[in-house]
Amino acid sequence: MSELLSGLTGPAESTGPLESVAWKIGVDVAGPVADEVDRESRFPREAVEELKRAGLLSALIPEQLGGGGATLAEVAGAVRALASHCTASALVLAMHSIEVSNLVRHGTSKPLQELQAEIASKQLLIANANSEVGIGGDVGRSICAVEPTDGGMTLEKQCLAISYGEHADAVVATARRAPDSEQTDQVQVICRRPDLTLEQTSDWDALGLRGTCSNGFRLVAKVDAGMIYPVPFATIASNGGIQASTILLSSAWVGLSEAAAAKAHEYVRAAARRSIGTVPPAAGHLAVLATELQQSRGLLATAANAFTAFEASPEMESPGFLASVRNVKVSTSELAVRITTGALSICGIAGFKRGTPFTLDRQIRDAHGSVVMVSNERYLRANAEMLLARKHL
């Protein structure tokens, strides 16, 4: 296990190969344009091109199919390292990797195996279109359905948001299995260009996480039967999907927390250098910040390594593990808000102003996005329902 995943060190001290590559991309490419990406609410194309060159888009794909054969924990480390420089770039890697993880776990058919090999050889970027207008954020239900036509099958879906959809090579979408299916009888379909049309229906002018470009779209696609997963969406979600999603998103929240904490740390150290022999007043606040950061790192490390341990185990779907990973997402996102605002109280006006080395506006706005990107309230409600049926915590 790399030092990064021990929960005790920062990304700059990482020895893991994926984390090191992601950190370098963050320093050299993603970080220098992060403010521009945020200001213009544009796709972080420079960082994604570097991710492709480094082979990070196929890191989870097995080596025999041309991928990197990495564990989810290793990719989580890469997301965390990249988020220290640009949360939007890290989320593109995280959301893509969620879909690749599902593909590796459940894409057992020949066409889906071939797609994995193509992702590896061409570094294809995959987006997600599970959200739908009219279902209130409940991705376990669908209004749209796969429709039979004279020429095969089609799918039309009113998507609440498709992050970086216009830049993706394929979009994964949930839908009812057939027009007469129940809303919960869902399949997951991979819609590939050029058999895919996206008509933008809303803009992504958001408070934070602006570079994810999460516009709303009307998706219309010709469905290839070979691009439908051979198992129901409910199986994909419970057997690795929810777990991978919460861990990879949490990696981004930990990374942005580290970025804010690093600025506060440097601010206090600079104050100490100006008054040798004294302890700056803000040092005590920094110590509190460090305890919160350790909590966040430790939660992520435990969940990421548990996912690897449970890879081929029934424990992956256990209520206890599902609840624990939801708790990780809730905790790391709420800690991100506390850490970024705590860093602001340490840096003071230097953190409040834009254009200073200690400015924290982007990290603070992105951190508040973490609690609503998959609502914490929804996760807590799911855990509350689960706890009612369990005899112990």
C-alpha atoms as a printed R data frame, in Angstrom:
    type eleno elety resid chain resno       x       y       z
1   ATOM     1    CA   MET     A     1   0.000   0.000   0.000
2   ATOM     2    CA   SER     A     2   1.363   3.412  -0.929
3   ATOM     3    CA   GLU     A     3   1.981   6.080   1.665
4   ATOM     4    CA   LEU     A     4  -0.802   8.190   0.165
5   ATOM     5    CA   LEU     A     5  -3.383   5.560   1.023
6   ATOM     6    CA   SER     A     6  -2.216   5.179   4.620
7   ATOM     7    CA   GLY     A     7  -4.258   8.253   5.474
8   ATOM     8    CA   LEU     A     8  -1.252   9.885   7.121
9   ATOM     9    CA   THR     A     9   0.529  11.775   4.356
10  ATOM    10    CA   GLY     A    10  -0.251  14.371   1.735
11  ATOM    11    CA   PRO     A    11  -0.221  13.760  -2.033
12  ATOM    12    CA   ALA     A    12   3.081  15.562  -2.520
13  ATOM    13    CA   GLU     A    13   4.694  12.880  -0.335
14  ATOM    14    CA   SER     A    14   3.128  10.024  -2.281
15  ATOM    15    CA   THR     A    15   5.163   7.102  -3.534
16  ATOM    16    CA   GLY     A    16   2.350   5.439  -5.501
17  ATOM    17    CA   PRO     A    17   2.890   5.631  -9.291
18  ATOM    18    CA   LEU     A    18  -0.647   6.745 -10.201
19  ATOM    19    CA   GLU     A    19  -0.735   9.329  -7.433
20  ATOM    20    CA   SER     A    20   2.654  10.663  -8.491
21  ATOM    21    CA   VAL     A    21   1.580  11.006 -12.126
22  ATOM    22    CA   ALA     A    22  -1.661  12.737 -11.122
23  ATOM    23    CA   TRP     A    23   0.201  15.082  -8.785
24  ATOM    24    CA   LYS     A    24   2.564  16.100 -11.585
25  ATOM    25    CA   ILE     A    25  -0.371  16.720 -13.943
26  ATOM    26    CA   GLY     A    26  -1.899  18.853 -11.227
27  ATOM    27    CA   VAL     A    27   1.260  20.894 -10.717
28  ATOM    28    CA   ASP     A    28   2.187  21.322 -14.374
29  ATOM    29    CA   VAL     A    29  -1.180  21.454 -16.160
30  ATOM    30    CA   ALA     A    30  -4.401  21.414 -14.112
31  ATOM    31    CA   GLY     A    31  -3.372  23.829 -11.371
32  ATOM    32    CA   PRO     A    32  -2.121  26.681 -13.587
33  ATOM    33    CA   VAL     A    33  -5.446  26.892 -15.478
34  ATOM    34    CA   ALA     A    34  -7.807  25.954 -12.626
35  ATOM    35    CA   ASP     A    35  -8.915  29.527 -11.976
36  ATOM    36    CA   GLU     A    36  -9.555  30.070 -15.689
37  ATOM    37    CA   VAL     A    37 -11.540  26.827 -15.904
38  ATOM    38    CA   ASP     A    38 -13.584  27.971 -12.917
39  ATOM    39    CA   ARG     A    39 -14.068  31.543 -14.122
40  ATOM    40    CA   GLU     A    40 -15.158  30.534 -17.634
41  ATOM    41    CA   SER     A    41 -17.040  27.417 -16.503
42  ATOM    42    CA   ARG     A    42 -15.212  25.466 -19.192
43  ATOM    43    CA   PHE     A    43 -14.070  21.882 -19.607
44  ATOM    44    CA   PRO     A    44 -10.529  21.303 -18.237
45  ATOM    45    CA   ARG     A    45  -9.306  20.039 -21.607
46  ATOM    46    CA   GLU     A    46  -5.595  20.486 -20.893
47  ATOM    47    CA   ALA     A    47  -5.715  18.247 -17.815
48  ATOM    48    CA   VAL     A    48  -7.874  15.605 -19.513
49  ATOM    49    CA   GLU     A    49  -5.475  15.418 -22.462
50  ATOM    50    CA   GLU     A    50  -2.648  14.762 -20.005
51  ATOM    51    CA   LEU     A    51  -4.726  12.107 -18.240
52  ATOM    52    CA   LYS     A    52  -5.129  10.393 -21.603
53  ATOM    53    CA   ARG     A    53  -1.418  10.607 -22.390
54  ATOM    54    CA   ALA     A    54  -0.626   9.098 -19.002
55  ATOM    55    CA   GLY     A    55  -3.111   6.237 -19.536
56  ATOM    56    CA   LEU     A    56  -5.132   7.156 -16.443
57  ATOM    57    CA   LEU     A    57  -8.471   6.772 -18.243
58  ATOM    58    CA   SER     A    58  -7.802   3.039 -18.551
59  ATOM    59    CA   ALA     A    59  -6.043   2.532 -15.224
60  ATOM    60    CA   LEU     A    60  -8.815   0.261 -13.886
61  ATOM    61    CA   ILE     A    61  -9.092  -1.892 -17.004
62  ATOM    62    CA   PRO     A    62  -7.368  -5.303 -16.699
63  ATOM    63    CA   GLU     A    63  -3.895  -5.611 -18.164
64  ATOM    64    CA   GLN     A    64  -4.999  -8.403 -20.507
65  ATOM    65    CA   LEU     A    65  -7.346  -5.903 -22.173
66  ATOM    66    CA   GLY     A    66  -4.641  -3.267 -22.466
67  ATOM    67    CA   GLY     A    67  -5.356  -1.345 -19.274
68  ATOM    68    CA   GLY     A    68  -3.336  -0.607 -16.180
69  ATOM    69    CA   GLY     A    69  -4.835  -3.258 -13.898
70  ATOM    70    CA   ALA     A    70  -4.949  -0.758 -11.018
71  ATOM    71    CA   THR     A    71  -7.066  -1.082  -7.892
72  ATOM    72    CA   LEU     A    72  -9.814   1.380  -7.060
73  ATOM    73    CA   ALA     A    73  -7.708   2.517  -4.099
74  ATOM    74    CA   GLU     A    74  -4.875   3.502  -6.444
75  ATOM    75    CA   VAL     A    75  -7.203   5.474  -8.701
76  ATOM    76    CA   ALA     A    76  -8.763   7.107  -5.646
77  ATOM    77    CA   GLY     A    77  -5.270   8.277  -4.745
78  ATOM    78    CA   ALA     A    78  -4.855   9.782  -8.216
79  ATOM    79    CA   VAL     A    79  -8.189  11.608  -7.943
80  ATOM    80    CA   ARG     A    80  -7.206  12.947  -4.543
81  ATOM    81    CA   ALA     A    81  -3.819  14.158  -5.807
82  ATOM    82    CA   LEU     A    82  -5.362  15.912  -8.813
83  ATOM    83    CA   ALA     A    83  -8.079  17.525  -6.669
84  ATOM    84    CA   SER     A    84  -5.366  19.263  -4.665
85  ATOM    85    CA   HIS     A    85  -4.874  21.437  -7.760
86  ATOM    86    CA   CYS     A    86  -8.217  21.434  -9.625
87  ATOM    87    CA   THR     A    87 -11.370  19.838  -8.264
88  ATOM    88    CA   ALA     A    88 -13.123  19.921 -11.638
89  ATOM    89    CA   SER     A    89 -10.311  17.981 -13.345
90  ATOM    90    CA   ALA     A    90 -10.322  15.455 -10.495
91  ATOM    91    CA   LEU     A    91 -14.078  14.983 -10.774
92  ATOM    92    CA   VAL     A    92 -13.825  14.272 -14.500
93  ATOM    93    CA   LEU     A    93 -11.347  11.502 -13.673
94  ATOM    94    CA   ALA     A    94 -13.530  10.302 -10.781
95  ATOM    95    CA   MET     A    95 -16.812  10.197 -12.730
96  ATOM    96    CA   HIS     A    96 -15.168   8.516 -15.708
97  ATOM    97    CA   SER     A    97 -13.524   5.963 -13.406
98  ATOM    98    CA   ILE     A    98 -16.845   5.155 -11.726
99  ATOM    99    CA   GLU     A    99 -18.196   4.040 -15.096
100 ATOM   100    CA   VAL     A   100 -15.023   2.127 -15.947
101 ATOM   101    CA   SER     A   101 -15.172   0.355 -12.577
102 ATOM   102    CA   ASN     A   102 -18.748  -0.741 -13.307
103 ATOM   103    CA   LEU     A   103 -17.722  -1.847 -16.793
104 ATOM   104    CA   VAL     A   104 -14.854  -3.952 -15.456
105 ATOM   105    CA   ARG     A   105 -17.047  -5.558 -12.773
106 ATOM   106    CA   HIS     A   106 -20.160  -6.195 -14.869
107 ATOM   107    CA   GLY     A   107 -19.229  -5.850 -18.540
108 ATOM   108    CA   THR     A   108 -18.753  -9.575 -19.047
109 ATOM   109    CA   SER     A   109 -20.211  -9.855 -22.564
110 ATOM   110    CA   LYS     A   110 -17.928  -9.925 -25.582
111 ATOM   111    CA   PRO     A   111 -18.996  -6.474 -26.883
112 ATOM   112    CA   LEU     A   112 -18.372  -4.900 -23.479
113 ATOM   113    CA   GLN     A   113 -14.999  -6.629 -23.182
114 ATOM   114    CA   GLU     A   114 -14.123  -5.214 -26.594
115 ATOM   115    CA   LEU     A   115 -15.206  -1.778 -25.406
116 ATOM   116    CA   GLN     A   116 -12.813  -2.048 -22.464
117 ATOM   117    CA   ALA     A   117  -9.970  -2.796 -24.849
118 ATOM   118    CA   GLU     A   118 -11.000   0.178 -26.993
119 ATOM   119    CA   ILE     A   119 -11.064   2.496 -23.980
120 ATOM   120    CA   ALA     A   120  -7.520   1.377 -23.226
121 ATOM   121    CA   SER     A   121  -6.205   1.760 -26.776
122 ATOM   122    CA   LYS     A   122  -7.960   5.046 -27.596
123 ATOM   123    CA   GLN     A   123  -8.313   6.528 -24.086
124 ATOM   124    CA   LEU     A   124 -12.038   7.071 -24.549
125 ATOM   125    CA   LEU     A   125 -13.780   9.366 -22.060
126 ATOM   126    CA   ILE     A   126 -17.030   8.079 -20.526
127 ATOM   127    CA   ALA     A   127 -19.783  10.254 -19.020
128 ATOM   128    CA   ASN     A   128 -22.899   9.384 -17.036
129 ATOM   129    CA   ALA     A   129 -26.570  10.221 -17.669
130 ATOM   130    CA   ASN     A   130 -28.352   8.488 -14.799
131 ATOM   131    CA   SER     A   131 -30.115  11.628 -13.549
132 ATOM   132    CA   GLU     A   132 -33.475  12.377 -15.149
133 ATOM   133    CA   VAL     A   133 -35.947  15.214 -15.054
134 ATOM   134    CA   GLY     A   134 -38.981  14.195 -13.006
135 ATOM   135    CA   ILE     A   135 -37.513  11.551 -10.654
136 ATOM   136    CA   GLY     A   136 -36.286  13.911  -7.938
137 ATOM   137    CA   GLY     A   137 -32.708  12.672  -7.908
138 ATOM   138    CA   ASP     A   138 -33.654   9.012  -7.353
139 ATOM   139    CA   VAL     A   139 -31.467   7.204  -9.893
140 ATOM   140    CA   GLY     A   140 -33.065   3.899  -8.859
141 ATOM   141    CA   ARG     A   141 -36.079   4.828 -10.999
142 ATOM   142    CA   SER     A   142 -36.429   5.803 -14.651
143 ATOM   143    CA   ILE     A   143 -39.197   7.407 -16.652
144 ATOM   144    CA   CYS     A   144 -37.586   6.839 -20.048
145 ATOM   145    CA   ALA     A   145 -37.394   3.377 -21.602
146 ATOM   146    CA   VAL     A   146 -35.508   1.496 -24.271
147 ATOM   147    CA   GLU     A   147 -37.945   1.566 -27.162
148 ATOM   148    CA   PRO     A   148 -38.109  -1.061 -29.929
149 ATOM   149    CA   THR     A   149 -38.218   0.363 -33.468
150 ATOM   150    CA   ASP     A   150 -38.230  -1.067 -36.972
151 ATOM   151    CA   GLY     A   151 -34.478  -0.520 -37.141
152 ATOM   152    CA   GLY     A   152 -33.600  -1.858 -33.690
153 ATOM   153    CA   MET     A   153 -33.874   0.099 -30.425
154 ATOM   154    CA   THR     A   154 -33.752   3.739 -29.384
155 ATOM   155    CA   LEU     A   155 -33.534   5.706 -26.163
156 ATOM   156    CA   GLU     A   156 -34.765   9.227 -25.535
157 ATOM   157    CA   LYS     A   157 -34.057  10.709 -22.106
158 ATOM   158    CA   GLN     A   158 -34.482  14.140 -20.525
159 ATOM   159    CA   CYS     A   159 -31.269  14.293 -18.506
160 ATOM   160    CA   LEU     A   160 -31.070  16.649 -15.567
161 ATOM   161    CA   ALA     A   161 -27.306  16.855 -16.049
162 ATOM   162    CA   ILE     A   162 -24.550  15.112 -17.971
163 ATOM   163    CA   SER     A   163 -21.180  16.260 -16.687
164 ATOM   164    CA   TYR     A   164 -18.781  16.975 -19.577
165 ATOM   165    CA   GLY     A   165 -21.311  15.290 -21.874
166 ATOM   166    CA   GLU     A   166 -20.348  17.209 -24.999
167 ATOM   167    CA   HIS     A   167 -16.723  16.143 -24.538
168 ATOM   168    CA   ALA     A   168 -17.345  12.452 -23.861
169 ATOM   169    CA   ASP     A   169 -16.859   9.609 -26.331
170 ATOM   170    CA   ALA     A   170 -19.719   7.634 -24.786
171 ATOM   171    CA   VAL     A   171 -22.518   8.303 -22.305
172 ATOM   172    CA   VAL     A   172 -23.841   5.656 -19.908
173 ATOM   173    CA   ALA     A   173 -27.573   6.016 -19.242
174 ATOM   174    CA   THR     A   174 -30.177   4.222 -17.155
175 ATOM   175    CA   ALA     A   175 -33.626   3.461 -18.555
176 ATOM   176    CA   ARG     A   176 -36.576   1.143 -18.043
177 ATOM   177    CA   ARG     A   177 -35.950  -2.186 -19.710
178 ATOM   178    CA   ALA     A   178 -38.992  -1.767 -21.975
179 ATOM   179    CA   PRO     A   179 -41.911   0.649 -22.375
180 ATOM   180    CA   ASP     A   180 -44.160  -1.573 -20.197
181 ATOM   181    CA   SER     A   181 -41.542  -2.108 -17.444
182 ATOM   182    CA   GLU     A   182 -41.822  -0.751 -13.914
183 ATOM   183    CA   GLN     A   183 -39.795   2.355 -13.131
184 ATOM   184    CA   THR     A   184 -37.400   0.289 -11.006
185 ATOM   185    CA   ASP     A   185 -36.863  -2.384 -13.702
186 ATOM   186    CA   GLN     A   186 -33.825  -0.646 -15.163
187 ATOM   187    CA   VAL     A   187 -31.020  -1.469 -17.523
188 ATOM   188    CA   GLN     A   188 -27.860   0.522 -18.112
189 ATOM   189    CA   VAL     A   189 -27.020   1.378 -21.709
190 ATOM   190    CA   ILE     A   190 -23.771   2.677 -23.177
191 ATOM   191    CA   CYS     A   191 -24.602   5.234 -25.861
192 ATOM   192    CA   ARG     A   192 -21.736   5.770 -28.269
193 ATOM   193    CA   ARG     A   193 -21.014   8.420 -30.794
194 ATOM   194    CA   PRO     A   194 -21.990   8.803 -33.629
195 ATOM   195    CA   ASP     A   195 -25.271   7.095 -32.641
196 ATOM   196    CA   LEU     A   196 -25.859   9.718 -29.977
197 ATOM   197    CA   THR     A   197 -27.390  13.202 -30.107
198 ATOM   198    CA   LEU     A   198 -27.274  15.649 -27.200
199 ATOM   199    CA   GLU     A   199 -29.559  18.680 -27.298
200 ATOM   200    CA   GLN     A   200 -28.656  21.092 -24.496
201 ATOM   201    CA   THR     A   201 -31.634  22.075 -22.333
202 ATOM   202    CA   SER     A   202 -29.979  23.950 -19.430
203 ATOM   203    CA   ASP     A   203 -26.753  25.746 -18.573
204 ATOM   204    CA   TRP     A   204 -24.270  24.988 -15.807
205 ATOM   205    CA   ASP     A   205 -23.774  28.416 -14.241
206 ATOM   206    CA   ALA     A   206 -23.056  27.099 -10.768
207 ATOM   207    CA   LEU     A   207 -21.564  28.404  -7.539
208 ATOM   208    CA   GLY     A   208 -18.720  25.893  -7.662
209 ATOM   209    CA   LEU     A   209 -17.442  22.800  -9.496
210 ATOM   210    CA   ARG     A   210 -17.915  24.889 -12.620
211 ATOM   211    CA   GLY     A   211 -15.448  23.021 -14.815
212 ATOM   212    CA   THR     A   212 -17.522  19.838 -14.698
213 ATOM   213    CA   CYS     A   213 -19.814  21.470 -17.300
214 ATOM   214    CA   SER     A   214 -22.866  19.643 -15.950
215 ATOM   215    CA   ASN     A   215 -25.406  20.975 -18.438
216 ATOM   216    CA   GLY     A   216 -28.829  19.443 -18.928
217 ATOM   217    CA   PHE     A   217 -29.481  17.561 -22.166
218 ATOM   218    CA   ARG     A   218 -32.126  15.756 -24.149
219 ATOM   219    CA   LEU     A   219 -30.359  12.539 -25.067
220 ATOM   220    CA   VAL     A   220 -31.442  10.622 -28.152
221 ATOM   221    CA   ALA     A   221 -29.521   7.484 -29.056
222 ATOM   222    CA   LYS     A   222 -29.700   4.451 -31.262
223 ATOM   223    CA   VAL     A   223 -29.189   1.536 -28.882
224 ATOM   224    CA   ASP     A   224 -26.849  -1.300 -29.744
225 ATOM   225    CA   ALA     A   225 -28.016  -4.451 -27.955
226 ATOM   226    CA   GLY     A   226 -24.379  -5.331 -27.287
227 ATOM   227    CA   MET     A   227 -23.990  -2.090 -25.309
228 ATOM   228    CA   ILE     A   228 -26.663  -3.016 -22.752
229 ATOM   229    CA   TYR     A   229 -25.261  -4.473 -19.540
230 ATOM   230    CA   PRO     A   230 -26.142  -8.145 -19.061
231 ATOM   231    CA   VAL     A   231 -27.266  -7.533 -15.447
232 ATOM   232    CA   PRO     A   232 -29.945  -5.168 -14.085
233 ATOM   233    CA   PHE     A   233 -28.910  -1.684 -13.029
234 ATOM   234    CA   ALA     A   234 -29.873  -2.531  -9.439
235 ATOM   235    CA   THR     A   235 -27.142  -5.193  -9.432
236 ATOM   236    CA   ILE     A   236 -24.584  -2.794 -10.890
237 ATOM   237    CA   ALA     A   237 -25.443  -0.193  -8.249
238 ATOM   238    CA   SER     A   238 -25.351  -2.484  -5.220
239 ATOM   239    CA   ASN     A   239 -22.416  -4.636  -6.335
240 ATOM   240    CA   GLY     A   240 -19.698  -2.019  -6.563
241 ATOM   241    CA   GLY     A   241 -21.444   0.925  -8.225
242 ATOM   242    CA   ILE     A   242 -22.511   2.885  -5.162
243 ATOM   243    CA   GLN     A   243 -19.321   1.909  -3.364
244 ATOM   244    CA   ALA     A   244 -16.983   3.036  -6.168
245 ATOM   245    CA   SER     A   245 -18.958   6.233  -6.671
246 ATOM   246    CA   THR     A   246 -18.841   7.316  -3.034
247 ATOM   247    CA   ILE     A   247 -15.143   6.471  -2.644
248 ATOM   248    CA   LEU     A   248 -14.030   8.259  -5.807
249 ATOM   249    CA   LEU     A   249 -16.132  11.349  -5.108
250 ATOM   250    CA   SER     A   250 -14.839  11.385  -1.532
251 ATOM   251    CA   SER     A   251 -11.308  11.340  -2.930
252 ATOM   252    CA   ALA     A   252 -12.016  14.670  -4.615
253 ATOM   253    CA   TRP     A   253 -13.388  16.168  -1.388
254 ATOM   254    CA   VAL     A   254 -10.295  15.055   0.530
255 ATOM   255    CA   GLY     A   255  -8.020  16.516  -2.142
256 ATOM   256    CA   LEU     A   256  -9.678  19.923  -2.144
257 ATOM   257    CA   SER     A   257  -9.549  19.912   1.680
258 ATOM   258    CA   GLU     A   258  -5.815  19.312   1.462
259 ATOM   259    CA   ALA     A   259  -5.426  22.227  -0.953
260 ATOM   260    CA   ALA     A   260  -7.118  24.606   1.486
261 ATOM   261    CA   ALA     A   261  -5.251  23.221   4.493
262 ATOM   262    CA   ALA     A   262  -1.937  23.555   2.637
263 ATOM   263    CA   LYS     A   263  -2.560  27.277   2.104
264 ATOM   264    CA   ALA     A   264  -3.389  27.737   5.779
265 ATOM   265    CA   HIS     A   265  -0.263  25.792   6.744
266 ATOM   266    CA   GLU     A   266   1.970  27.932   4.547
267 ATOM   267    CA   TYR     A   267   0.348  31.109   5.865
268 ATOM   268    CA   VAL     A   268   1.096  30.165   9.484
269 ATOM   269    CA   ARG     A   269   4.638  29.076   8.627
270 ATOM   270    CA   ALA     A   270   5.254  32.404   6.879
271 ATOM   271    CA   ALA     A   271   4.020  34.239   9.984
272 ATOM   272    CA   ALA     A   272   6.353  32.164  12.152
273 ATOM   273    CA   ARG     A   273   9.327  33.036   9.959
274 ATOM   274    CA   ARG     A   274   8.580  36.722  10.461
275 ATOM   275    CA   SER     A   275   8.648  36.316  14.266
276 ATOM   276    CA   ILE     A   276  11.316  33.768  15.075
277 ATOM   277    CA   GLY     A   277  10.898  32.224  18.505
278 ATOM   278    CA   THR     A   278   7.173  32.884  18.811
279 ATOM   279    CA   VAL     A   279   4.148  30.752  17.997
280 ATOM   280    CA   PRO     A   280   1.709  32.641  15.728
281 ATOM   281    CA   PRO     A   281  -1.807  32.985  17.180
282 ATOM   282    CA   ALA     A   282  -3.279  31.065  14.237
283 ATOM   283    CA   ALA     A   283  -1.101  28.005  14.928
284 ATOM   284    CA   GLY     A   284  -3.656  26.624  17.367
285 ATOM   285    CA   HIS     A   285  -6.383  26.866  14.733
286 ATOM   286    CA   LEU     A   286  -4.056  25.098  12.285
287 ATOM   287    CA   ALA     A   287  -3.651  22.220  14.759
288 ATOM   288    CA   VAL     A   288  -7.432  21.802  14.846
289 ATOM   289    CA   LEU     A   289  -7.497  21.882  11.050
290 ATOM   290    CA   ALA     A   290  -4.870  19.137  10.979
291 ATOM   291    CA   THR     A   291  -7.011  16.840  13.128
292 ATOM   292    CA   GLU     A   292  -9.974  17.311  10.797
293 ATOM   293    CA   LEU     A   293  -7.788  16.650   7.776
294 ATOM   294    CA   GLN     A   294  -6.479  13.442   9.346
295 ATOM   295    CA   GLN     A   295 -10.052  12.313   9.950
296 ATOM   296    CA   SER     A   296 -10.892  12.899   6.301
297 ATOM   297    CA   ARG     A   297  -7.753  11.132   5.033
298 ATOM   298    CA   GLY     A   298  -8.285   8.175   7.350
299 ATOM   299    CA   LEU     A   299 -11.924   7.684   6.356
300 ATOM   300    CA   LEU     A   300 -10.990   7.641   2.686
301 ATOM   301    CA   ALA     A   301  -8.048   5.285   3.159
302 ATOM   302    CA   THR     A   302 -10.148   2.788   5.128
303 ATOM   303    CA   ALA     A   303 -12.976   2.738   2.572
304 ATOM   304    CA   ALA     A   304 -10.693   2.544  -0.480
305 ATOM   305    CA   ASN     A   305  -8.695  -0.340   0.904
306 ATOM   306    CA   ALA     A   306 -11.863  -2.141   2.039
307 ATOM   307    CA   PHE     A   307 -13.197  -1.950  -1.525
308 ATOM   308    CA   THR     A   308 -10.049  -3.696  -2.768
309 ATOM   309    CA   ALA     A   309 -10.316  -6.327  -0.038
310 ATOM   310    CA   PHE     A   310 -13.987  -7.005  -0.849
311 ATOM   311    CA   GLU     A   311 -13.473  -7.014  -4.649
312 ATOM   312    CA   ALA     A   312 -14.667 -10.608  -5.128
313 ATOM   313    CA   SER     A   313 -16.470 -11.036  -1.812
314 ATOM   314    CA   PRO     A   314 -20.168 -11.032  -0.871
315 ATOM   315    CA   GLU     A   315 -19.162  -8.407   1.685
316 ATOM   316    CA   MET     A   316 -19.165  -5.858  -1.146
317 ATOM   317    CA   GLU     A   317 -22.978  -5.852  -1.033
318 ATOM   318    CA   SER     A   318 -23.343  -6.096   2.734
319 ATOM   319    CA   PRO     A   319 -25.560  -3.479   4.397
320 ATOM   320    CA   GLY     A   320 -22.713  -2.592   6.734
321 ATOM   321    CA   PHE     A   321 -20.278  -1.766   3.947
322 ATOM   322    CA   LEU     A   322 -22.886   0.148   1.952
323 ATOM   323    CA   ALA     A   323 -23.702   2.241   5.009
324 ATOM   324    CA   SER     A   324 -20.047   2.819   5.790
325 ATOM   325    CA   VAL     A   325 -19.174   4.159   2.334
326 ATOM   326    CA   ARG     A   326 -22.173   6.472   2.385
327 ATOM   327    CA   ASN     A   327 -20.927   7.733   5.745
328 ATOM   328    CA   VAL     A   328 -17.506   8.365   4.213
329 ATOM   329    CA   LYS     A   329 -18.996  10.570   1.505
330 ATOM   330    CA   VAL     A   330 -21.143  12.483   4.000
331 ATOM   331    CA   SER     A   331 -18.234  12.954   6.409
332 ATOM   332    CA   THR     A   332 -15.557  13.917   3.872
333 ATOM   333    CA   SER     A   333 -17.867  16.439   2.185
334 ATOM   334    CA   GLU     A   334 -18.917  18.046   5.458
335 ATOM   335    CA   LEU     A   335 -15.298  18.084   6.613
336 ATOM   336    CA   ALA     A   336 -14.363  19.760   3.324
337 ATOM   337    CA   VAL     A   337 -16.691  22.648   4.157
338 ATOM   338    CA   ARG     A   338 -15.281  22.902   7.680
339 ATOM   339    CA   ILE     A   339 -11.654  22.673   6.575
340 ATOM   340    CA   THR     A   340 -11.938  25.217   3.765
341 ATOM   341    CA   THR     A   341 -13.772  27.748   5.922
342 ATOM   342    CA   GLY     A   342 -11.366  27.027   8.776
343 ATOM   343    CA   ALA     A   343  -8.467  27.754   6.433
344 ATOM   344    CA   LEU     A   344 -10.129  31.072   5.581
345 ATOM   345    CA   SER     A   345 -10.264  32.056   9.246
346 ATOM   346    CA   ILE     A   346  -6.516  31.362   9.466
347 ATOM   347    CA   CYS     A   347  -5.522  33.192   6.280
348 ATOM   348    CA   GLY     A   348  -7.878  36.086   6.939
349 ATOM   349    CA   ILE     A   349  -8.092  38.807   4.344
350 ATOM   350    CA   ALA     A   350  -5.306  37.158   2.307
351 ATOM   351    CA   GLY     A   351  -7.588  34.162   1.839
352 ATOM   352    CA   PHE     A   352 -10.682  36.280   1.292
353 ATOM   353    CA   LYS     A   353  -9.160  38.350  -1.507
354 ATOM   354    CA   ARG     A   354  -8.674  36.961  -4.986
355 ATOM   355    CA   GLY     A   355  -5.268  37.158  -6.602
356 ATOM   356    CA   THR     A   356  -3.191  36.364  -3.504
357 ATOM   357    CA   PRO     A   357  -1.165  33.151  -2.963
358 ATOM   358    CA   PHE     A   358  -3.616  32.266  -0.181
359 ATOM   359    CA   THR     A   359  -6.920  32.941  -1.928
360 ATOM   360    CA   LEU     A   360  -9.519  30.316  -1.029
361 ATOM   361    CA   ASP     A   361 -12.619  31.339  -2.950
362 ATOM   362    CA   ARG     A   362 -12.540  28.449  -5.445
363 ATOM   363    CA   GLN     A   363 -11.914  25.787  -2.788
364 ATOM   364    CA   ILE     A   364 -14.679  27.146  -0.555
365 ATOM   365    CA   ARG     A   365 -17.218  27.248  -3.387
366 ATOM   366    CA   ASP     A   366 -16.248  23.769  -4.603
367 ATOM   367    CA   ALA     A   367 -16.468  22.407  -1.064
368 ATOM   368    CA   HIS     A   368 -20.070  23.533  -0.735
369 ATOM   369    CA   GLY     A   369 -20.812  21.687  -3.963
370 ATOM   370    CA   SER     A   370 -19.613  18.468  -2.330
371 ATOM   371    CA   VAL     A   371 -22.604  18.240   0.008
372 ATOM   372    CA   VAL     A   372 -25.138  18.462  -2.829
373 ATOM   373    CA   MET     A   373 -23.340  16.399  -5.487
374 ATOM   374    CA   VAL     A   374 -25.310  13.287  -4.572
375 ATOM   375    CA   SER     A   375 -27.196  14.841  -1.678
376 ATOM   376    CA   ASN     A   376 -25.953  14.045   1.802
377 ATOM   377    CA   GLU     A   377 -29.571  14.126   2.936
378 ATOM   378    CA   ARG     A   378 -30.405  11.305   0.510
379 ATOM   379    CA   TYR     A   379 -27.494   9.193   1.769
380 ATOM   380    CA   LEU     A   380 -28.405   9.762   5.401
381 ATOM   381    CA   ARG     A   381 -32.024   8.834   4.712
382 ATOM   382    CA   ALA     A   382 -30.908   5.596   3.016
383 ATOM   383    CA   ASN     A   383 -28.739   4.760   6.019
384 ATOM   384    CA   ALA     A   384 -31.565   5.609   8.409
385 ATOM   385    CA   GLU     A   385 -33.865   3.135   6.644
386 ATOM   386    CA   MET     A   386 -31.135   0.498   6.780
387 ATOM   387    CA   LEU     A   387 -30.524   1.055  10.497
388 ATOM   388    CA   LEU     A   388 -34.174   0.402  11.285
389 ATOM   389    CA   ALA     A   389 -33.765  -3.138   9.980
390 ATOM   390    CA   ARG     A   390 -30.430  -3.817  11.702
391 ATOM   391    CA   LYS     A   391 -29.934  -4.900  15.305
392 ATOM   392    CA   HIS     A   392 -26.636  -3.077  15.711
393 ATOM   393    CA   LEU     A   393 -24.796  -0.045  14.367
